[in-house]
Amino acid sequence: MIAQDRLAPPTFQSSSVVIDWSKEKLQNKFDSASLLQWVQSFPSRDDVHIYFGNVSFEGDRILMRKLQAMGCRVTSRQYQG
């Protein structure tokens, strides 16, 4: 009889916190400084995934780089229209 090793089922890396920063309602309620402050206070920043909309070169790219430097996963969604 072949002995089978009892291994834990494979786990998939997924973020426990997902923020969709592309939503205009969210951007009107919060500014980028409050987002950065919240992420800095979060205990495990690598569990945070933030979605951006069409990224401008002025403020959004700087914010994305700061969040990535903190360890967050950042995704830019490209909308056509």
PDB file with SEQRES, HELIX, SHEET and CRYST1 records, atoms N, CA, C and O in Angstrom:
SEQRES   1 A   81  MET ILE ALA GLN ASP ARG LEU ALA PRO PRO THR PHE GLN          
SEQRES   2 A   81  SER SER SER VAL VAL ILE ASP TRP SER LYS GLU LYS LEU          
SEQRES   3 A   81  GLN ASN LYS PHE ASP SER ALA SER LEU LEU GLN TRP VAL          
SEQRES   4 A   81  GLN SER PHE PRO SER ARG ASP ASP VAL HIS ILE TYR PHE          
SEQRES   5 A   81  GLY ASN VAL SER PHE GLU GLY ASP ARG ILE LEU MET ARG          
SEQRES   6 A   81  LYS LEU GLN ALA MET GLY CYS ARG VAL THR SER ARG GLN          
SEQRES   7 A   81  TYR GLN GLY                                                  
HELIX    1 AA1 GLU A   24  LYS A   29  1                                   6    
HELIX    2 AA2 SER A   32  SER A   41  1                                  10    
HELIX    3 AA3 ARG A   45  ASP A   47  5                                   3    
HELIX    4 AA4 ASP A   60  MET A   70  1                                  11    
SHEET    1 AA1 3 VAL A  17  ASP A  20  0                                        
SHEET    2 AA1 3 VAL A  48  PHE A  52  1                                        
SHEET    3 AA1 3 ARG A  73  SER A  76  1                                        
CRYST1    1.000    1.000    1.000  90.00  90.00  90.00 P 1           1          
ATOM      1  N   MET A   1       0.842  -1.168   0.000  1.00  0.00           N  
ATOM      2  CA  MET A   1       0.000   0.000   0.000  1.00  0.00           C  
ATOM      3  C   MET A   1       0.890   1.235   0.000  1.00  0.00           C  
ATOM      4  O   MET A   1       1.878   1.296   0.731  1.00  0.00           O  
ATOM      5  N   ILE A   2       0.543   2.198  -0.806  1.00  0.00           N  
ATOM      6  CA  ILE A   2       1.331   3.424  -0.904  1.00  0.00           C  
ATOM      7  C   ILE A   2       0.858   4.422   0.144  1.00  0.00           C  
ATOM      8  O   ILE A   2      -0.329   4.736   0.240  1.00  0.00           O  
ATOM      9  N   ALA A   3       1.793   4.900   0.908  1.00  0.00           N  
ATOM     10  CA  ALA A   3       1.455   5.905   1.928  1.00  0.00           C  
ATOM     11  C   ALA A   3       1.359   7.269   1.267  1.00  0.00           C  
ATOM     12  O   ALA A   3       2.233   7.665   0.496  1.00  0.00           O  
ATOM     13  N   GLN A   4       0.311   7.963   1.574  1.00  0.00           N  
ATOM     14  CA  GLN A   4       0.139   9.304   1.021  1.00  0.00           C  
ATOM     15  C   GLN A   4       0.466  10.340   2.085  1.00  0.00           C  
ATOM     16  O   GLN A   4       0.013  10.265   3.227  1.00  0.00           O  
ATOM     17  N   ASP A   5       1.259  11.298   1.671  1.00  0.00           N  
ATOM     18  CA  ASP A   5       1.566  12.387   2.595  1.00  0.00           C  
ATOM     19  C   ASP A   5       0.343  13.275   2.734  1.00  0.00           C  
ATOM     20  O   ASP A   5      -0.323  13.599   1.751  1.00  0.00           O  
ATOM     21  N   ARG A   6       0.065  13.653   3.932  1.00  0.00           N  
ATOM     22  CA  ARG A   6      -1.067  14.551   4.157  1.00  0.00           C  
ATOM     23  C   ARG A   6      -0.552  15.981   4.127  1.00  0.00           C  
ATOM     24  O   ARG A   6       0.006  16.495   5.097  1.00  0.00           O  
ATOM     25  N   LEU A   7      -0.762  16.593   2.986  1.00  0.00           N  
ATOM     26  CA  LEU A   7      -0.323  17.973   2.818  1.00  0.00           C  
ATOM     27  C   LEU A   7      -1.520  18.893   2.904  1.00  0.00           C  
ATOM     28  O   LEU A   7      -2.645  18.519   2.572  1.00  0.00           O  
ATOM     29  N   ALA A   8      -1.255  20.092   3.352  1.00  0.00           N  
ATOM     30  CA  ALA A   8      -2.315  21.092   3.385  1.00  0.00           C  
ATOM     31  C   ALA A   8      -2.706  21.438   1.954  1.00  0.00           C  
ATOM     32  O   ALA A   8      -1.862  21.419   1.058  1.00  0.00           O  
ATOM     33  N   PRO A   9      -3.956  21.748   1.738  1.00  0.00           N  
ATOM     34  CA  PRO A   9      -4.363  22.122   0.373  1.00  0.00           C  
ATOM     35  C   PRO A   9      -3.631  23.384  -0.063  1.00  0.00           C  
ATOM     36  O   PRO A   9      -3.282  24.217   0.774  1.00  0.00           O  
ATOM     37  N   PRO A  10      -3.399  23.532  -1.339  1.00  0.00           N  
ATOM     38  CA  PRO A  10      -2.659  24.705  -1.802  1.00  0.00           C  
ATOM     39  C   PRO A  10      -3.426  25.983  -1.489  1.00  0.00           C  
ATOM     40  O   PRO A  10      -4.648  26.045  -1.626  1.00  0.00           O  
ATOM     41  N   THR A  11      -2.696  26.979  -1.075  1.00  0.00           N  
ATOM     42  CA  THR A  11      -3.310  28.266  -0.791  1.00  0.00           C  
ATOM     43  C   THR A  11      -2.926  29.245  -1.887  1.00  0.00           C  
ATOM     44  O   THR A  11      -1.836  29.161  -2.453  1.00  0.00           O  
ATOM     45  N   PHE A  12      -3.791  30.135  -2.170  1.00  0.00           N  
ATOM     46  CA  PHE A  12      -3.560  31.117  -3.206  1.00  0.00           C  
ATOM     47  C   PHE A  12      -3.412  32.480  -2.564  1.00  0.00           C  
ATOM     48  O   PHE A  12      -4.166  32.849  -1.663  1.00  0.00           O  
ATOM     49  N   GLN A  13      -2.422  33.226  -3.046  1.00  0.00           N  
ATOM     50  CA  GLN A  13      -2.198  34.561  -2.521  1.00  0.00           C  
ATOM     51  C   GLN A  13      -3.304  35.481  -3.002  1.00  0.00           C  
ATOM     52  O   GLN A  13      -3.462  35.695  -4.204  1.00  0.00           O  
ATOM     53  N   SER A  14      -4.046  36.009  -2.096  1.00  0.00           N  
ATOM     54  CA  SER A  14      -5.037  37.012  -2.445  1.00  0.00           C  
ATOM     55  C   SER A  14      -5.014  38.070  -1.360  1.00  0.00           C  
ATOM     56  O   SER A  14      -4.676  37.796  -0.208  1.00  0.00           O  
ATOM     57  N   SER A  15      -5.369  39.247  -1.734  1.00  0.00           N  
ATOM     58  CA  SER A  15      -5.354  40.352  -0.797  1.00  0.00           C  
ATOM     59  C   SER A  15      -6.573  40.285   0.104  1.00  0.00           C  
ATOM     60  O   SER A  15      -7.672  39.956  -0.343  1.00  0.00           O  
ATOM     61  N   SER A  16      -6.372  40.599   1.368  1.00  0.00           N  
ATOM     62  CA  SER A  16      -7.496  40.594   2.291  1.00  0.00           C  
ATOM     63  C   SER A  16      -8.253  41.920   2.241  1.00  0.00           C  
ATOM     64  O   SER A  16      -9.415  41.980   2.643  1.00  0.00           O  
ATOM     65  N   VAL A  17      -7.610  42.983   1.752  1.00  0.00           N  
ATOM     66  CA  VAL A  17      -8.260  44.285   1.625  1.00  0.00           C  
ATOM     67  C   VAL A  17      -8.114  44.752   0.185  1.00  0.00           C  
ATOM     68  O   VAL A  17      -7.002  44.840  -0.336  1.00  0.00           O  
ATOM     69  N   VAL A  18      -9.234  45.050  -0.453  1.00  0.00           N  
ATOM     70  CA  VAL A  18      -9.222  45.543  -1.824  1.00  0.00           C  
ATOM     71  C   VAL A  18      -9.885  46.911  -1.835  1.00  0.00           C  
ATOM     72  O   VAL A  18     -11.014  47.065  -1.370  1.00  0.00           O  
ATOM     73  N   ILE A  19      -9.180  47.905  -2.367  1.00  0.00           N  
ATOM     74  CA  ILE A  19      -9.693  49.269  -2.457  1.00  0.00           C  
ATOM     75  C   ILE A  19      -9.754  49.646  -3.925  1.00  0.00           C  
ATOM     76  O   ILE A  19      -8.753  49.569  -4.636  1.00  0.00           O  
ATOM     77  N   ASP A  20     -10.926  50.053  -4.374  1.00  0.00           N  
ATOM     78  CA  ASP A  20     -11.096  50.479  -5.761  1.00  0.00           C  
ATOM     79  C   ASP A  20     -11.045  52.001  -5.799  1.00  0.00           C  
ATOM     80  O   ASP A  20     -12.070  52.674  -5.691  1.00  0.00           O  
ATOM     81  N   TRP A  21      -9.841  52.527  -5.954  1.00  0.00           N  
ATOM     82  CA  TRP A  21      -9.612  53.971  -5.955  1.00  0.00           C  
ATOM     83  C   TRP A  21     -10.070  54.602  -7.274  1.00  0.00           C  
ATOM     84  O   TRP A  21     -10.025  55.824  -7.416  1.00  0.00           O  
ATOM     85  N   SER A  22     -10.500  53.802  -8.221  1.00  0.00           N  
ATOM     86  CA  SER A  22     -10.973  54.332  -9.495  1.00  0.00           C  
ATOM     87  C   SER A  22     -12.388  54.897  -9.372  1.00  0.00           C  
ATOM     88  O   SER A  22     -12.836  55.624 -10.258  1.00  0.00           O  
ATOM     89  N   LYS A  23     -13.084  54.581  -8.306  1.00  0.00           N  
ATOM     90  CA  LYS A  23     -14.445  55.069  -8.115  1.00  0.00           C  
ATOM     91  C   LYS A  23     -14.413  56.541  -7.716  1.00  0.00           C  
ATOM     92  O   LYS A  23     -13.764  56.911  -6.738  1.00  0.00           O  
ATOM     93  N   GLU A  24     -15.104  57.366  -8.464  1.00  0.00           N  
ATOM     94  CA  GLU A  24     -15.105  58.806  -8.207  1.00  0.00           C  
ATOM     95  C   GLU A  24     -15.711  59.125  -6.840  1.00  0.00           C  
ATOM     96  O   GLU A  24     -15.287  60.074  -6.180  1.00  0.00           O  
ATOM     97  N   LYS A  25     -16.698  58.339  -6.414  1.00  0.00           N  
ATOM     98  CA  LYS A  25     -17.331  58.548  -5.116  1.00  0.00           C  
ATOM     99  C   LYS A  25     -16.316  58.403  -3.986  1.00  0.00           C  
ATOM    100  O   LYS A  25     -16.339  59.174  -3.027  1.00  0.00           O  
ATOM    101  N   LEU A  26     -15.435  57.430  -4.097  1.00  0.00           N  
ATOM    102  CA  LEU A  26     -14.415  57.208  -3.079  1.00  0.00           C  
ATOM    103  C   LEU A  26     -13.392  58.330  -3.082  1.00  0.00           C  
ATOM    104  O   LEU A  26     -12.937  58.758  -2.021  1.00  0.00           O  
ATOM    105  N   GLN A  27     -13.027  58.810  -4.263  1.00  0.00           N  
ATOM    106  CA  GLN A  27     -12.050  59.886  -4.349  1.00  0.00           C  
ATOM    107  C   GLN A  27     -12.615  61.202  -3.824  1.00  0.00           C  
ATOM    108  O   GLN A  27     -11.873  62.014  -3.272  1.00  0.00           O  
ATOM    109  N   ASN A  28     -13.916  61.421  -3.987  1.00  0.00           N  
ATOM    110  CA  ASN A  28     -14.518  62.638  -3.462  1.00  0.00           C  
ATOM    111  C   ASN A  28     -14.627  62.609  -1.945  1.00  0.00           C  
ATOM    112  O   ASN A  28     -14.580  63.654  -1.295  1.00  0.00           O  
ATOM    113  N   LYS A  29     -14.771  61.431  -1.387  1.00  0.00           N  
ATOM    114  CA  LYS A  29     -14.911  61.296   0.060  1.00  0.00           C  
ATOM    115  C   LYS A  29     -13.559  61.344   0.773  1.00  0.00           C  
ATOM    116  O   LYS A  29     -13.451  61.889   1.872  1.00  0.00           O  
ATOM    117  N   PHE A  30     -12.536  60.775   0.146  1.00  0.00           N  
ATOM    118  CA  PHE A  30     -11.206  60.703   0.752  1.00  0.00           C  
ATOM    119  C   PHE A  30     -10.175  61.296  -0.198  1.00  0.00           C  
ATOM    120  O   PHE A  30     -10.346  61.243  -1.416  1.00  0.00           O  
ATOM    121  N   ASP A  31      -9.120  61.852   0.349  1.00  0.00           N  
ATOM    122  CA  ASP A  31      -8.031  62.335  -0.499  1.00  0.00           C  
ATOM    123  C   ASP A  31      -6.866  61.349  -0.421  1.00  0.00           C  
ATOM    124  O   ASP A  31      -6.877  60.418   0.385  1.00  0.00           O  
ATOM    125  N   SER A  32      -5.876  61.566  -1.258  1.00  0.00           N  
ATOM    126  CA  SER A  32      -4.760  60.614  -1.320  1.00  0.00           C  
ATOM    127  C   SER A  32      -3.953  60.592  -0.022  1.00  0.00           C  
ATOM    128  O   SER A  32      -3.396  59.555   0.337  1.00  0.00           O  
ATOM    129  N   ALA A  33      -3.882  61.723   0.687  1.00  0.00           N  
ATOM    130  CA  ALA A  33      -3.145  61.746   1.955  1.00  0.00           C  
ATOM    131  C   ALA A  33      -3.809  60.850   2.993  1.00  0.00           C  
ATOM    132  O   ALA A  33      -3.120  60.175   3.758  1.00  0.00           O  
ATOM    133  N   SER A  34      -5.148  60.836   3.026  1.00  0.00           N  
ATOM    134  CA  SER A  34      -5.832  59.972   3.993  1.00  0.00           C  
ATOM    135  C   SER A  34      -5.673  58.499   3.619  1.00  0.00           C  
ATOM    136  O   SER A  34      -5.604  57.638   4.496  1.00  0.00           O  
ATOM    137  N   LEU A  35      -5.615  58.207   2.304  1.00  0.00           N  
ATOM    138  CA  LEU A  35      -5.368  56.833   1.873  1.00  0.00           C  
ATOM    139  C   LEU A  35      -3.983  56.377   2.324  1.00  0.00           C  
ATOM    140  O   LEU A  35      -3.829  55.280   2.861  1.00  0.00           O  
ATOM    141  N   LEU A  36      -2.985  57.216   2.105  1.00  0.00           N  
ATOM    142  CA  LEU A  36      -1.622  56.872   2.537  1.00  0.00           C  
ATOM    143  C   LEU A  36      -1.548  56.690   4.053  1.00  0.00           C  
ATOM    144  O   LEU A  36      -0.889  55.773   4.544  1.00  0.00           O  
ATOM    145  N   GLN A  37      -2.217  57.552   4.775  1.00  0.00           N  
ATOM    146  CA  GLN A  37      -2.201  57.463   6.240  1.00  0.00           C  
ATOM    147  C   GLN A  37      -2.858  56.171   6.714  1.00  0.00           C  
ATOM    148  O   GLN A  37      -2.374  55.527   7.645  1.00  0.00           O  
ATOM    149  N   TRP A  38      -3.965  55.795   6.068  1.00  0.00           N  
ATOM    150  CA  TRP A  38      -4.638  54.561   6.455  1.00  0.00           C  
ATOM    151  C   TRP A  38      -3.756  53.355   6.165  1.00  0.00           C  
ATOM    152  O   TRP A  38      -3.646  52.452   6.994  1.00  0.00           O  
ATOM    153  N   VAL A  39      -3.129  53.335   4.997  1.00  0.00           N  
ATOM    154  CA  VAL A  39      -2.277  52.206   4.631  1.00  0.00           C  
ATOM    155  C   VAL A  39      -1.087  52.103   5.577  1.00  0.00           C  
ATOM    156  O   VAL A  39      -0.683  50.999   5.944  1.00  0.00           O  
ATOM    157  N   GLN A  40      -0.524  53.234   5.974  1.00  0.00           N  
ATOM    158  CA  GLN A  40       0.605  53.212   6.912  1.00  0.00           C  
ATOM    159  C   GLN A  40       0.202  52.629   8.253  1.00  0.00           C  
ATOM    160  O   GLN A  40       1.023  52.005   8.925  1.00  0.00           O  
ATOM    161  N   SER A  41      -1.045  52.819   8.654  1.00  0.00           N  
ATOM    162  CA  SER A  41      -1.499  52.306   9.945  1.00  0.00           C  
ATOM    163  C   SER A  41      -1.962  50.852   9.872  1.00  0.00           C  
ATOM    164  O   SER A  41      -2.188  50.222  10.905  1.00  0.00           O  
ATOM    165  N   PHE A  42      -2.105  50.313   8.657  1.00  0.00           N  
ATOM    166  CA  PHE A  42      -2.560  48.937   8.488  1.00  0.00           C  
ATOM    167  C   PHE A  42      -1.431  47.987   8.853  1.00  0.00           C  
ATOM    168  O   PHE A  42      -0.299  48.199   8.419  1.00  0.00           O  
ATOM    169  N   PRO A  43      -1.697  46.954   9.628  1.00  0.00           N  
ATOM    170  CA  PRO A  43      -0.611  46.079  10.109  1.00  0.00           C  
ATOM    171  C   PRO A  43       0.120  45.286   9.030  1.00  0.00           C  
ATOM    172  O   PRO A  43       1.338  45.131   9.111  1.00  0.00           O  
ATOM    173  N   SER A  44      -0.583  44.786   8.036  1.00  0.00           N  
ATOM    174  CA  SER A  44       0.091  44.003   6.994  1.00  0.00           C  
ATOM    175  C   SER A  44      -0.216  44.631   5.635  1.00  0.00           C  
ATOM    176  O   SER A  44      -1.225  44.318   5.004  1.00  0.00           O  
ATOM    177  N   ARG A  45       0.656  45.504   5.210  1.00  0.00           N  
ATOM    178  CA  ARG A  45       0.444  46.274   3.983  1.00  0.00           C  
ATOM    179  C   ARG A  45       0.501  45.414   2.729  1.00  0.00           C  
ATOM    180  O   ARG A  45      -0.061  45.781   1.696  1.00  0.00           O  
ATOM    181  N   ASP A  46       1.173  44.281   2.812  1.00  0.00           N  
ATOM    182  CA  ASP A  46       1.247  43.420   1.636  1.00  0.00           C  
ATOM    183  C   ASP A  46      -0.087  42.710   1.366  1.00  0.00           C  
ATOM    184  O   ASP A  46      -0.239  42.062   0.330  1.00  0.00           O  
ATOM    185  N   ASP A  47      -1.039  42.826   2.273  1.00  0.00           N  
ATOM    186  CA  ASP A  47      -2.375  42.275   2.064  1.00  0.00           C  
ATOM    187  C   ASP A  47      -3.341  43.287   1.460  1.00  0.00           C  
ATOM    188  O   ASP A  47      -4.530  42.999   1.325  1.00  0.00           O  
ATOM    189  N   VAL A  48      -2.848  44.469   1.095  1.00  0.00           N  
ATOM    190  CA  VAL A  48      -3.700  45.523   0.546  1.00  0.00           C  
ATOM    191  C   VAL A  48      -3.510  45.581  -0.965  1.00  0.00           C  
ATOM    192  O   VAL A  48      -2.383  45.643  -1.456  1.00  0.00           O  
ATOM    193  N   HIS A  49      -4.625  45.562  -1.702  1.00  0.00           N  
ATOM    194  CA  HIS A  49      -4.599  45.666  -3.161  1.00  0.00           C  
ATOM    195  C   HIS A  49      -5.462  46.865  -3.545  1.00  0.00           C  
ATOM    196  O   HIS A  49      -6.637  46.937  -3.186  1.00  0.00           O  
ATOM    197  N   ILE A  50      -4.866  47.802  -4.279  1.00  0.00           N  
ATOM    198  CA  ILE A  50      -5.551  49.035  -4.642  1.00  0.00           C  
ATOM    199  C   ILE A  50      -5.651  49.122  -6.155  1.00  0.00           C  
ATOM    200  O   ILE A  50      -4.653  48.987  -6.863  1.00  0.00           O  
ATOM    201  N   TYR A  51      -6.871  49.349  -6.647  1.00  0.00           N  
ATOM    202  CA  TYR A  51      -7.118  49.521  -8.072  1.00  0.00           C  
ATOM    203  C   TYR A  51      -7.224  51.008  -8.380  1.00  0.00           C  
ATOM    204  O   TYR A  51      -7.919  51.745  -7.680  1.00  0.00           O  
ATOM    205  N   PHE A  52      -6.542  51.443  -9.416  1.00  0.00           N  
ATOM    206  CA  PHE A  52      -6.641  52.804  -9.921  1.00  0.00           C  
ATOM    207  C   PHE A  52      -7.348  52.772 -11.263  1.00  0.00           C  
ATOM    208  O   PHE A  52      -7.372  51.739 -11.932  1.00  0.00           O  
ATOM    209  N   GLY A  53      -7.918  53.886 -11.654  1.00  0.00           N  
ATOM    210  CA  GLY A  53      -8.513  54.012 -12.976  1.00  0.00           C  
ATOM    211  C   GLY A  53      -7.442  54.437 -13.955  1.00  0.00           C  
ATOM    212  O   GLY A  53      -6.279  54.063 -13.802  1.00  0.00           O  
ATOM    213  N   ASN A  54      -7.816  55.212 -14.960  1.00  0.00           N  
ATOM    214  CA  ASN A  54      -6.827  55.767 -15.874  1.00  0.00           C  
ATOM    215  C   ASN A  54      -5.907  56.678 -15.076  1.00  0.00           C  
ATOM    216  O   ASN A  54      -6.369  57.597 -14.400  1.00  0.00           O  
ATOM    217  N   VAL A  55      -4.645  56.431 -15.153  1.00  0.00           N  
ATOM    218  CA  VAL A  55      -3.672  57.121 -14.301  1.00  0.00           C  
ATOM    219  C   VAL A  55      -3.101  58.323 -15.029  1.00  0.00           C  
ATOM    220  O   VAL A  55      -2.612  58.212 -16.153  1.00  0.00           O  
ATOM    221  N   SER A  56      -3.171  59.474 -14.372  1.00  0.00           N  
ATOM    222  CA  SER A  56      -2.544  60.668 -14.926  1.00  0.00           C  
ATOM    223  C   SER A  56      -1.109  60.741 -14.422  1.00  0.00           C  
ATOM    224  O   SER A  56      -0.757  60.113 -13.423  1.00  0.00           O  
ATOM    225  N   PHE A  57      -0.295  61.504 -15.115  1.00  0.00           N  
ATOM    226  CA  PHE A  57       1.109  61.589 -14.724  1.00  0.00           C  
ATOM    227  C   PHE A  57       1.316  62.521 -13.543  1.00  0.00           C  
ATOM    228  O   PHE A  57       2.387  62.503 -12.937  1.00  0.00           O  
ATOM    229  N   GLU A  58       0.333  63.329 -13.201  1.00  0.00           N  
ATOM    230  CA  GLU A  58       0.539  64.331 -12.160  1.00  0.00           C  
ATOM    231  C   GLU A  58       0.516  63.731 -10.771  1.00  0.00           C  
ATOM    232  O   GLU A  58       1.561  63.641 -10.127  1.00  0.00           O  
ATOM    233  N   GLY A  59      -0.651  63.317 -10.289  1.00  0.00           N  
ATOM    234  CA  GLY A  59      -0.717  62.868  -8.916  1.00  0.00           C  
ATOM    235  C   GLY A  59      -0.845  61.379  -8.731  1.00  0.00           C  
ATOM    236  O   GLY A  59      -0.334  60.821  -7.760  1.00  0.00           O  
ATOM    237  N   ASP A  60      -1.525  60.727  -9.657  1.00  0.00           N  
ATOM    238  CA  ASP A  60      -1.816  59.312  -9.469  1.00  0.00           C  
ATOM    239  C   ASP A  60      -0.568  58.443  -9.520  1.00  0.00           C  
ATOM    240  O   ASP A  60      -0.451  57.496  -8.742  1.00  0.00           O  
ATOM    241  N   ARG A  61       0.349  58.737 -10.401  1.00  0.00           N  
ATOM    242  CA  ARG A  61       1.570  57.915 -10.496  1.00  0.00           C  
ATOM    243  C   ARG A  61       2.424  58.047  -9.239  1.00  0.00           C  
ATOM    244  O   ARG A  61       3.021  57.073  -8.780  1.00  0.00           O  
ATOM    245  N   ILE A  62       2.476  59.236  -8.697  1.00  0.00           N  
ATOM    246  CA  ILE A  62       3.235  59.428  -7.458  1.00  0.00           C  
ATOM    247  C   ILE A  62       2.594  58.641  -6.322  1.00  0.00           C  
ATOM    248  O   ILE A  62       3.286  57.993  -5.537  1.00  0.00           O  
ATOM    249  N   LEU A  63       1.269  58.702  -6.241  1.00  0.00           N  
ATOM    250  CA  LEU A  63       0.547  57.953  -5.211  1.00  0.00           C  
ATOM    251  C   LEU A  63       0.753  56.457  -5.398  1.00  0.00           C  
ATOM    252  O   LEU A  63       0.965  55.737  -4.423  1.00  0.00           O  
ATOM    253  N   MET A  64       0.693  55.980  -6.637  1.00  0.00           N  
ATOM    254  CA  MET A  64       0.911  54.552  -6.901  1.00  0.00           C  
ATOM    255  C   MET A  64       2.301  54.121  -6.452  1.00  0.00           C  
ATOM    256  O   MET A  64       2.454  53.068  -5.833  1.00  0.00           O  
ATOM    257  N   ARG A  65       3.297  54.912  -6.751  1.00  0.00           N  
ATOM    258  CA  ARG A  65       4.679  54.555  -6.363  1.00  0.00           C  
ATOM    259  C   ARG A  65       4.846  54.537  -4.852  1.00  0.00           C  
ATOM    260  O   ARG A  65       5.543  53.677  -4.314  1.00  0.00           O  
ATOM    261  N   LYS A  66       4.214  55.478  -4.167  1.00  0.00           N  
ATOM    262  CA  LYS A  66       4.299  55.502  -2.700  1.00  0.00           C  
ATOM    263  C   LYS A  66       3.649  54.261  -2.104  1.00  0.00           C  
ATOM    264  O   LYS A  66       4.183  53.656  -1.174  1.00  0.00           O  
ATOM    265  N   LEU A  67       2.499  53.887  -2.643  1.00  0.00           N  
ATOM    266  CA  LEU A  67       1.815  52.699  -2.145  1.00  0.00           C  
ATOM    267  C   LEU A  67       2.614  51.431  -2.426  1.00  0.00           C  
ATOM    268  O   LEU A  67       2.683  50.537  -1.583  1.00  0.00           O  
ATOM    269  N   GLN A  68       3.215  51.354  -3.611  1.00  0.00           N  
ATOM    270  CA  GLN A  68       4.047  50.193  -3.935  1.00  0.00           C  
ATOM    271  C   GLN A  68       5.277  50.139  -3.040  1.00  0.00           C  
ATOM    272  O   GLN A  68       5.711  49.055  -2.649  1.00  0.00           O  
ATOM    273  N   ALA A  69       5.842  51.294  -2.711  1.00  0.00           N  
ATOM    274  CA  ALA A  69       7.005  51.322  -1.827  1.00  0.00           C  
ATOM    275  C   ALA A  69       6.646  50.842  -0.424  1.00  0.00           C  
ATOM    276  O   ALA A  69       7.502  50.325   0.295  1.00  0.00           O  
ATOM    277  N   MET A  70       5.390  51.012  -0.034  1.00  0.00           N  
ATOM    278  CA  MET A  70       4.931  50.539   1.277  1.00  0.00           C  
ATOM    279  C   MET A  70       4.675  49.040   1.280  1.00  0.00           C  
ATOM    280  O   MET A  70       4.542  48.436   2.345  1.00  0.00           O  
ATOM    281  N   GLY A  71       4.603  48.430   0.093  1.00  0.00           N  
ATOM    282  CA  GLY A  71       4.372  46.998   0.013  1.00  0.00           C  
ATOM    283  C   GLY A  71       3.009  46.610  -0.502  1.00  0.00           C  
ATOM    284  O   GLY A  71       2.691  45.422  -0.549  1.00  0.00           O  
ATOM    285  N   CYS A  72       2.185  47.578  -0.893  1.00  0.00           N  
ATOM    286  CA  CYS A  72       0.849  47.287  -1.423  1.00  0.00           C  
ATOM    287  C   CYS A  72       0.948  46.801  -2.861  1.00  0.00           C  
ATOM    288  O   CYS A  72       1.904  47.106  -3.573  1.00  0.00           O  
ATOM    289  N   ARG A  73      -0.056  46.041  -3.271  1.00  0.00           N  
ATOM    290  CA  ARG A  73      -0.172  45.675  -4.676  1.00  0.00           C  
ATOM    291  C   ARG A  73      -1.077  46.723  -5.320  1.00  0.00           C  
ATOM    292  O   ARG A  73      -2.163  47.006  -4.813  1.00  0.00           O  
ATOM    293  N   VAL A  74      -0.633  47.294  -6.430  1.00  0.00           N  
ATOM    294  CA  VAL A  74      -1.363  48.365  -7.101  1.00  0.00           C  
ATOM    295  C   VAL A  74      -1.602  47.951  -8.553  1.00  0.00           C  
ATOM    296  O   VAL A  74      -0.678  47.520  -9.243  1.00  0.00           O  
ATOM    297  N   THR A  75      -2.854  48.086  -9.011  1.00  0.00           N  
ATOM    298  CA  THR A  75      -3.225  47.743 -10.372  1.00  0.00           C  
ATOM    299  C   THR A  75      -3.895  48.939 -11.015  1.00  0.00           C  
ATOM    300  O   THR A  75      -4.752  49.583 -10.411  1.00  0.00           O  
ATOM    301  N   SER A  76      -3.503  49.231 -12.232  1.00  0.00           N  
ATOM    302  CA  SER A  76      -4.111  50.322 -12.991  1.00  0.00           C  
ATOM    303  C   SER A  76      -5.066  49.735 -14.010  1.00  0.00           C  
ATOM    304  O   SER A  76      -4.677  48.913 -14.840  1.00  0.00           O  
ATOM    305  N   ARG A  77      -6.313  50.160 -13.944  1.00  0.00           N  
ATOM    306  CA  ARG A  77      -7.321  49.724 -14.922  1.00  0.00           C  
ATOM    307  C   ARG A  77      -7.400  50.757 -16.015  1.00  0.00           C  
ATOM    308  O   ARG A  77      -7.478  51.956 -15.748  1.00  0.00           O  
ATOM    309  N   GLN A  78      -7.382  50.298 -17.227  1.00  0.00           N  
ATOM    310  CA  GLN A  78      -7.465  51.201 -18.369  1.00  0.00           C  
ATOM    311  C   GLN A  78      -8.878  51.200 -18.908  1.00  0.00           C  
ATOM    312  O   GLN A  78      -9.386  50.176 -19.365  1.00  0.00           O  
ATOM    313  N   TYR A  79      -9.500  52.357 -18.846  1.00  0.00           N  
ATOM    314  CA  TYR A  79     -10.863  52.512 -19.370  1.00  0.00           C  
ATOM    315  C   TYR A  79     -10.800  53.229 -20.698  1.00  0.00           C  
ATOM    316  O   TYR A  79     -10.044  54.187 -20.859  1.00  0.00           O  
ATOM    317  N   GLN A  80     -11.576  52.780 -21.631  1.00  0.00           N  
ATOM    318  CA  GLN A  80     -11.659  53.442 -22.922  1.00  0.00           C  
ATOM    319  C   GLN A  80     -12.997  54.140 -23.002  1.00  0.00           C  
ATOM    320  O   GLN A  80     -14.021  53.617 -22.563  1.00  0.00           O  
ATOM    321  N   GLY A  81     -12.968  55.315 -23.562  1.00  0.00           N  
ATOM    322  CA  GLY A  81     -14.250  55.993 -23.654  1.00  0.00           C  
ATOM    323  C   GLY A  81     -14.152  57.366 -24.222  1.00  0.00           C  
ATOM    324  O   GLY A  81     -15.166  58.052 -24.355  1.00  0.00           O  
TER     325      GLY A  81                                                      
END                                                                             
